[in-house]
Amino acid sequence: MDFEMVTRTADAIRAELSKVIVGQEAVLEQCIVALLSGGHVLLEGPPGTAKTLLVRALALAIGGEFRRVQFTPDLMPADIVGVNILRRETTTFEFRPGPLFCDLLLADEINRAPAKTQSALLEAMQERQVSVDGETRRLSPVFTTFATQNPIEYEGTYPLPEAQLDRFMFKTLVGYPRQEAEGEILQRHLGGFDADRLETFGIEPCSSVEELSRLRKTVRQVQVAAAVVDYITSVVRSTREFHALTLGASPRASVMLLLASQALAVLRGRTYVIPDDVRDLSAPVLRHRIVLNPEVEIEGTAPDQCIKEVVERIEVPRI
């Protein structure tokens, strides 16, 4: 169990991503944590905040295959899964895989796709496999979905069902960069950087798909004390009893919070999880799994405020 190798690789990936992404430290950390723990990420932010660029750069850093799908109201399941095509020469069917057969998938504006297409993606996210004409086909062992959604424009969108939201490890909020970071972005473009040209990224692969699979197994070996397990359980269960919430987080949220905390611990150079890891990841893990009471939502209360209040009520264990 070479935890130092995981930490070095994560640091190398972060360094490579920093060549193209400026001023999004928390976003980078959460995406790397999800990648190491095998979770999917829902990226929510306004257009032009480098969401697509981030995933493309991440694929380059791990030497993985990247595919992007623009989700639209007329997108059908076969458009992303693939289809069997009859070959006239041999009178046999040949499977032509869809864009799901990759390592990192960017599902752009996922909430614009109809329910059938979202359900096809749901199977891929949960089982890392797809079913075509009754035949099951396996996806990449490191298949990870990074979905984007625009928090401003809702016309022509389909709200994601709770079952699909629950499959995302994180809902990561991508905001506008600080002024100095935005100035750095302009300087890089003056220096020749072009987000549409991969050759200007300057990213060197620092891992591989095979190595990523091994790193994920190592991350699962990070020690978690019984007191920390109880702390995670208490945080998640408290959301179900919190007065401002109609719906609390599911047991899957507890599992996701545990796995993500293990990966974050390794990123921070430890072989064990501490309560700070759990607390720092509570908001991105839980914010899309809770539903606020209508009267609380009307008052302008944000999910993160409720999560913060829930976490502050739980006694922090001593490790």
Residue pairs with C-beta under 8 A, 6 or more apart in sequence:
1 218
1 221
2 218
3 218
3 221
3 222
3 266
3 271
5 215
5 218
6 36
6 215
6 218
6 219
6 266
7 266
7 267
7 269
9 206
9 207
9 211
9 215
10 32
10 36
10 266
10 267
12 61
12 206
12 207
13 32
13 35
13 58
13 61
13 62
13 206
13 207
14 28
14 29
14 32
15 206
16 57
16 60
16 61
16 203
16 204
16 206
17 28
17 32
17 54
17 57
17 58
17 61
17 203
18 28
19 57
19 201
19 202
19 203
20 50
20 53
20 57
20 193
20 195
20 201
20 202
20 203
21 27
21 28
21 50
21 53
21 54
21 57
22 177
22 181
22 182
22 184
22 185
22 188
23 177
23 178
23 180
23 181
23 182
23 184
23 185
24 49
24 50
24 54
24 174
24 177
26 172
27 43
27 54
27 172
27 174
28 54
29 264
29 267
30 41
30 170
30 172
30 281
30 284
31 41
31 54
31 55
31 58
31 146
31 172
32 263
32 267
33 39
33 170
33 260
33 263
33 264
33 267
33 281
34 40
34 41
34 144
34 169
34 170
34 260
34 263
35 58
35 62
35 144
35 212
36 212
36 215
36 216
36 219
36 263
36 266
36 267
37 169
37 216
37 219
37 259
37 260
37 262
37 263
38 142
38 144
38 216
38 259
39 144
39 168
39 169
39 170
39 256
39 259
39 260
40 125
40 144
40 145
40 146
40 147
40 167
40 168
40 169
41 144
41 145
41 146
41 147
41 168
41 169
41 170
41 171
41 172
42 110
42 147
42 148
42 149
42 165
42 168
42 170
42 171
42 172
42 288
43 51
43 54
43 146
43 147
43 148
43 149
43 172
43 174
44 148
44 149
44 150
44 151
44 171
44 172
44 173
44 174
45 51
45 148
45 150
45 151
45 173
45 174
45 175
46 150
46 151
46 152
46 176
47 150
49 174
49 175
49 176
49 177
50 174
50 195
51 106
51 146
51 148
51 174
52 68
52 106
52 108
52 148
53 195
54 146
55 66
55 68
55 104
55 106
55 146
56 66
56 68
56 106
56 198
57 201
57 203
58 104
58 146
59 65
59 66
59 103
59 104
60 66
60 198
60 201
60 203
60 205
61 203
61 204
61 205
61 206
61 207
62 103
62 104
62 142
62 205
62 206
62 207
62 208
62 209
62 212
63 205
63 207
63 208
63 209
64 102
64 103
64 104
64 140
64 142
64 209
64 212
65 102
65 103
65 104
65 140
66 102
66 103
66 104
66 106
67 99
67 100
67 101
67 102
67 104
67 105
67 106
68 99
68 105
68 106
68 108
69 75
69 79
69 80
69 99
69 105
69 106
69 107
69 108
70 108
70 109
71 107
71 108
71 109
71 110
71 111
71 112
71 113
71 117
72 109
72 112
72 113
73 112
73 113
73 114
73 156
73 158
75 112
75 113
75 114
75 117
76 116
76 117
77 116
77 117
77 119
77 120
78 98
79 98
79 117
80 98
80 99
80 100
80 117
80 120
80 121
81 98
81 100
81 120
81 124
81 130
81 132
82 95
82 96
82 97
82 98
82 100
82 101
82 130
82 132
82 137
83 95
83 96
83 98
83 132
84 93
84 94
84 95
84 96
84 132
84 133
85 93
85 94
85 95
85 96
86 92
86 93
86 94
87 93
87 94
95 132
95 137
97 137
99 105
100 121
100 124
100 130
100 139
100 143
101 137
101 139
101 140
102 140
102 143
103 140
103 142
103 143
103 144
103 209
104 144
104 146
105 143
105 144
105 145
105 146
106 146
106 147
106 148
107 121
107 145
107 146
107 147
107 148
108 147
108 148
109 148
109 149
109 150
109 157
110 118
110 121
110 147
110 148
110 149
110 160
111 149
111 157
111 158
111 159
111 160
112 156
112 157
112 158
113 121
113 158
114 158
115 158
115 161
118 158
118 160
118 161
118 164
120 130
121 145
121 164
122 163
122 164
122 167
123 129
123 130
123 131
124 130
124 139
124 143
124 145
125 145
125 164
125 167
125 168
126 167
128 138
128 139
128 140
128 141
128 143
129 136
129 137
129 138
129 139
130 136
130 137
130 139
131 137
140 209
141 209
141 213
142 209
142 212
142 213
142 216
145 168
147 168
149 160
162 247
165 171
165 288
165 289
166 250
166 252
166 253
166 289
168 288
169 256
169 259
169 260
169 285
170 260
170 281
170 284
170 285
171 284
171 287
171 288
172 284
173 284
176 182
177 185
192 200
193 200
193 201
194 200
207 215
218 266
219 259
219 262
219 263
219 266
220 259
220 262
222 262
222 263
222 265
222 266
222 270
222 271
222 272
222 273
223 271
223 272
223 273
224 258
224 261
224 262
224 272
224 273
225 272
225 273
225 317
225 319
227 317
227 318
227 319
228 261
228 273
228 274
228 275
228 278
228 317
228 319
229 258
230 317
231 275
231 278
231 314
231 316
231 317
232 254
232 257
232 258
232 261
232 278
233 254
234 314
235 257
235 278
235 282
235 310
235 311
235 314
236 248
236 249
236 251
236 253
236 254
236 257
236 286
237 248
238 248
238 310
238 313
238 314
239 245
239 248
239 249
239 253
239 286
239 289
239 290
239 306
239 307
239 310
240 248
240 249
241 248
242 248
242 306
242 309
242 310
243 293
244 292
244 293
244 296
244 301
244 306
244 309
245 290
245 291
245 292
245 293
245 306
246 291
246 292
246 293
246 294
247 290
247 291
248 289
248 290
249 285
249 286
249 289
249 290
250 289
253 285
253 286
253 289
256 285
257 278
257 281
257 282
257 285
257 286
260 281
260 285
261 273
261 277
261 278
261 281
262 273
264 273
264 277
264 280
264 281
265 271
265 272
265 273
265 274
265 277
268 277
272 319
274 319
275 316
275 317
275 319
279 311
279 316
282 307
282 311
283 303
283 304
283 307
283 308
286 303
286 307
287 303
287 304
287 307
288 303
290 303
290 306
290 307
292 301
292 303
292 306
296 306
